[in-house]
Amino acid sequence: MQFKISNIVLRNQLVLAPMYKITDLPFRMICREQGAGLCFSEMINSEALIRDNKSNWQLAETIPEDSPLGLQLFGARTESMQKAAEILIEKKRFEILDLNLGCPSDNVLNQGAGAALLKRPQRISEILQSWKDLGKPVTAKIRISPNVLQSIKLAKTIEKAGASALIVHARTIEQENKGRTDFIAIKRIRKSIGIPVIGNGGIKTKSDFDLMIEKTNCDAAMVGQSAIGNPGVFAELLGKKPLGREQALQAYLEKSKELGFVHFGRIKQQAMRFLPGKQNLAVTEKIQKTKTLEELEKALG
């Protein structure tokens, strides 16, 4: 089933979450091939982007086929967030600009960014308003408060500030990525606003996906943890035959070479995520010792 964010038509209701050190370009492309209708980059540091930090620009690498794409920014200062957004729009092709309001990492929280901004609705409003006239649909990704009424109030603030859609990770900051997903909170937030809501949290199987849509009335579902090392989960959620983990790893390595994605440290980290469990311990130990892509491919046999 299609759905829309502003003027962007998405082919289905499956969205790849923005995940730090996970959702790089080759990984996104495989997720798209497996069925993801919309993909997000990992979070990009607004301050580092303004300083023209090379590693931050790598996070925004894309190609025309990497579409529709959402680039996610994090930061705490309105001026920096506006300037970083303007720079991205000038230099990169993408469809959606997303505000990170959900990252629970201490490093991000200590900067007053990510989930720390949930306590500053006025600042959130200022950032979104600074973006809304830049020519891109704007979204925001939040975590829920233990008090759902606060989350509803924030959702209304985000809508009023000009967001075209809201992503709700239905866990609190303290829960991080563990524990029960609060379907009732998503449903109440969805009922309170007029823009599309994308539900996030705990989707591992097709029944989880179906339940998310049915129980919350959300417009789409975002998949995060279950896609790590397993992009085939998108095919599974669509009721199709998924790419196995080992096949997906080979596809990731081939895609990295094809796209000129030469960040070996990142590729090596990703490779080990495709092969979890004791049965793959010997292989992952070999991977850890590799220093080049050729050595890594040899370690995989």
C-alpha distance (Angstrom), angle and dihedral (degrees) to the residues before:
residue distance angle dihedral
M1 . . .
Q2 3.81 . .
F3 3.78 124.8 .
K4 3.81 134.9 179.1
I5 3.78 137.7 -129.0
S6 3.79 104.0 -162.7
N7 3.83 104.0 -53.5
I8 3.83 94.2 -19.4
V9 3.82 111.6 106.2
L10 3.82 112.5 -154.6
R11 3.79 119.8 -156.9
N12 3.81 95.2 -135.9
Q13 3.80 144.8 -5.0
L14 3.82 97.6 -93.9
V15 3.80 119.4 107.1
L16 3.82 129.2 -177.2
A17 3.81 110.4 -134.4
P18 3.80 122.9 -126.7
M19 3.82 104.0 -105.2
Y20 3.80 127.5 -179.2
K21 3.81 112.9 -113.0
I22 3.81 90.2 -3.6
T23 3.80 114.4 72.4
D24 3.79 100.2 62.0
L25 3.81 121.9 148.8
P26 3.85 99.6 -89.4
F27 3.80 91.0 46.7
R28 3.81 92.5 49.2
M29 3.79 91.6 50.5
I30 3.80 92.1 54.6
C31 3.81 90.6 47.5
R32 3.80 88.3 52.7
E33 3.81 91.2 50.6
Q34 3.81 88.1 51.5
G35 3.79 92.4 51.8
A36 3.82 113.0 -83.5
G37 3.80 107.7 151.1
L38 3.81 95.4 -161.6
C39 3.80 130.6 17.8
F40 3.79 131.8 -163.2
S41 3.79 128.4 -153.2
E42 3.76 119.5 -125.5
M43 3.79 114.5 -91.5
I44 3.81 115.8 -69.1
N45 3.80 120.5 -149.6
S46 3.82 108.7 -123.2
E47 3.80 94.6 -156.0
A48 3.81 93.1 49.7
L49 3.79 91.1 46.7
I50 3.79 91.3 54.8
R51 3.82 88.6 51.4
D52 3.83 87.2 54.5
N53 3.82 91.7 -117.4
K54 3.80 107.5 -173.6
S55 3.81 97.1 -144.1
N56 3.81 90.5 53.3
W57 3.79 91.0 53.4
Q58 3.81 88.3 53.2
L59 3.81 88.2 62.1
A60 3.81 89.2 60.4
E61 3.82 95.6 50.9
T62 3.79 110.8 134.3
I63 3.81 145.0 153.8
P64 3.84 131.0 -146.8
E65 3.82 91.4 -98.4
D66 3.82 89.9 56.7
S67 3.78 91.4 87.6
P68 2.95 143.9 173.7
L69 3.80 89.5 27.2
G70 3.77 132.4 174.5
L71 3.80 119.0 -157.6
Q72 3.79 113.3 -153.9
L73 3.81 122.2 -148.6
F74 3.78 128.3 -167.5
G75 3.78 129.3 -166.9
A76 3.80 143.1 112.9
R77 3.82 105.4 -126.8
T78 3.80 119.2 82.3
E79 3.81 93.6 -149.2
S80 3.79 93.1 51.5
M81 3.78 93.3 45.6
Q82 3.79 91.2 51.3
K83 3.80 93.3 47.3
A84 3.82 92.8 46.4
A85 3.81 90.5 50.3
E86 3.80 91.0 50.4
I87 3.82 90.9 50.2
L88 3.82 92.2 50.0
I89 3.79 92.4 48.7
E90 3.80 91.2 49.5
K91 3.81 95.6 48.3
K92 3.82 108.0 27.8
R93 3.78 137.4 53.2
F94 3.80 113.4 -130.8
E95 3.80 138.8 129.7
I96 3.82 109.1 -136.5
L97 3.81 134.8 37.2
D98 3.81 114.0 -149.6
L99 3.81 130.8 -163.6
N100 3.81 116.2 -143.1
L101 3.81 108.7 -134.3
G102 3.78 97.2 149.6
C103 3.81 112.4 58.9
P104 3.85 108.3 120.7
S105 3.83 95.6 -170.7
D106 3.82 112.3 132.2
N107 3.79 89.9 -134.8
V108 3.82 91.3 57.4
L109 3.81 94.8 39.3
N110 3.81 90.9 52.6
Q111 3.81 88.2 58.4
G112 3.80 89.6 55.9
A113 3.80 88.8 -113.1
G114 3.80 136.3 113.8
A115 3.79 112.8 23.0
A116 3.83 90.4 -2.6
L117 3.82 87.3 76.0
L118 3.81 90.9 62.9
K119 3.80 86.2 83.2
R120 3.82 91.1 53.7
P121 3.82 107.3 61.3
Q122 3.80 92.1 162.7
R123 3.82 90.9 57.3
I124 3.80 90.2 47.1
S125 3.79 89.4 52.4
E126 3.81 91.7 48.9
I127 3.82 92.8 51.5
L128 3.80 94.3 47.4
Q129 3.79 92.5 46.3
S130 3.82 89.5 51.1
W131 3.82 88.0 56.0
K132 3.78 103.5 41.0
D133 3.82 96.3 81.9
L134 3.81 95.1 47.4
G135 3.80 93.5 92.2
K136 3.81 100.6 -106.5
P137 3.81 129.5 100.8
V138 3.79 108.5 -107.4
T139 3.81 127.5 -142.6
A140 3.79 134.8 177.8
K141 3.81 130.4 -151.3
I142 3.80 115.6 -148.4
R143 3.76 139.3 175.6
I144 3.77 119.5 -134.6
S145 3.79 124.3 -105.4
P146 3.83 120.4 -127.4
N147 3.81 82.5 -114.6
V148 3.81 105.6 61.8
L149 3.82 91.4 -161.2
Q150 3.81 88.7 66.5
S151 3.81 89.8 52.4
I152 3.79 91.0 49.7
K153 3.79 90.7 50.3
L154 3.81 90.7 49.7
A155 3.81 91.6 47.6
K156 3.81 89.6 55.5
T157 3.82 90.2 48.8
I158 3.80 90.6 51.8
E159 3.80 92.1 48.9
K160 3.80 92.2 47.9
A161 3.83 90.8 49.7
G162 3.79 90.1 61.4
A163 3.81 107.7 -91.7
S164 3.81 115.8 155.7
A165 3.82 94.3 -154.9
L166 3.80 140.6 4.0
I167 3.80 127.0 -137.7
V168 3.81 113.2 -153.6
H169 3.79 119.5 -161.7
A170 3.77 96.9 -163.8
R171 3.78 96.5 -146.5
T172 3.80 129.5 85.3
I173 3.80 126.5 -113.7
E174 3.81 89.4 -103.3
Q175 3.81 92.1 53.6
E176 3.80 92.0 53.1
N177 3.84 102.7 179.7
K178 3.80 97.4 -24.8
G179 3.77 136.4 86.3
R180 3.79 134.9 31.3
T181 3.79 121.9 -19.4
D182 3.81 109.0 -129.0
F183 3.81 104.3 -131.1
I184 3.80 91.6 173.5
A185 3.82 91.0 59.1
I186 3.82 91.4 52.2
K187 3.81 90.9 47.6
R188 3.81 93.1 50.8
I189 3.81 92.1 46.7
R190 3.82 90.7 48.0
K191 3.79 90.8 51.6
S192 3.82 92.0 50.2
I193 3.82 99.3 56.5
G194 3.79 137.9 48.1
I195 3.81 100.4 -140.6
P196 3.84 123.2 86.5
V197 3.80 117.3 -83.4
I198 3.81 123.1 -149.4
G199 3.81 112.8 -156.8
N200 3.79 118.4 -142.4
G201 3.79 134.7 -172.6
G202 3.80 139.1 71.7
I203 3.82 101.2 12.9
K204 3.80 108.3 150.3
T205 3.80 105.1 137.1
K206 3.80 139.1 30.9
S207 3.79 89.5 -103.2
D208 3.84 89.0 55.0
F209 3.80 89.6 51.9
D210 3.80 93.7 46.9
L211 3.80 90.7 47.3
M212 3.82 91.9 50.5
I213 3.81 92.0 54.3
E214 3.82 94.1 41.0
K215 3.80 98.8 45.2
T216 3.82 99.3 40.7
N217 3.84 104.3 30.7
C218 3.82 86.7 -135.2
D219 3.79 117.8 159.8
A220 3.81 97.4 -127.0
A221 3.80 142.1 -5.3
M222 3.79 129.0 -120.1
V223 3.80 119.7 -143.4
G224 3.79 119.9 -154.4
Q225 3.81 126.7 145.3
S226 3.80 95.9 27.6
A227 3.82 90.4 57.8
I228 3.82 94.0 57.1
G229 3.80 106.0 114.2
N230 3.79 87.3 -10.4
P231 3.83 113.9 78.1
G232 3.81 87.1 158.1
V233 3.80 87.3 79.4
F234 3.83 88.2 85.3
A235 3.81 92.0 59.5
E236 3.79 89.2 46.9
L237 3.81 91.5 51.8
L238 3.81 88.7 52.6
G239 3.80 91.1 51.7
K240 3.80 93.4 -108.5
K241 3.80 133.1 123.8
P242 3.84 107.5 -82.8
L243 3.77 129.1 -139.8
G244 3.82 109.0 -106.4
R245 3.80 119.4 -119.9
E246 3.81 95.3 -107.1
Q247 3.81 91.2 46.9
A248 3.80 89.3 47.8
L249 3.80 91.2 51.9
Q250 3.80 91.3 52.6
A251 3.79 89.1 47.8
Y252 3.82 90.4 50.0
L253 3.81 92.2 52.4
E254 3.80 92.1 46.6
K255 3.79 91.3 47.3
S256 3.81 91.1 49.6
K257 3.81 90.9 55.0
E258 3.79 92.9 43.1
L259 3.82 92.1 52.1
G260 3.80 95.3 41.7
F261 3.80 90.2 -116.7
V262 3.79 96.4 161.3
H263 3.81 101.6 168.6
F264 3.81 95.6 124.1
G265 3.81 96.4 -179.2
R266 3.80 89.5 57.3
I267 3.81 93.0 44.1
K268 3.80 90.9 51.0
Q269 3.82 92.6 50.7
Q270 3.77 91.0 48.2
A271 3.81 93.1 48.2
M272 3.80 92.2 59.3
R273 3.82 90.7 52.8
F274 3.79 90.7 60.9
L275 3.82 91.1 59.0
P276 3.82 108.8 49.4
G277 3.78 125.6 161.1
K278 3.77 138.5 52.0
Q279 3.79 92.8 -75.5
N280 3.80 89.3 67.2
L281 3.80 97.5 41.0
A282 3.83 94.8 107.1
V283 3.80 91.9 50.5
T284 3.80 94.5 47.1
E285 3.81 89.8 50.2
K286 3.82 88.6 54.8
I287 3.80 90.3 48.4
Q288 3.81 91.3 52.2
K289 3.81 89.9 59.3
T290 3.80 96.1 51.0
K291 3.80 122.3 107.2
T292 3.80 102.7 -175.8
L293 3.78 137.9 38.1
E294 3.81 89.7 -112.5
E295 3.81 91.0 55.0
L296 3.81 90.0 48.1
E297 3.79 92.4 52.4
K298 3.82 89.8 48.2
A299 3.82 90.2 51.1
L300 3.80 88.8 56.7
G301 3.80 89.6 56.0
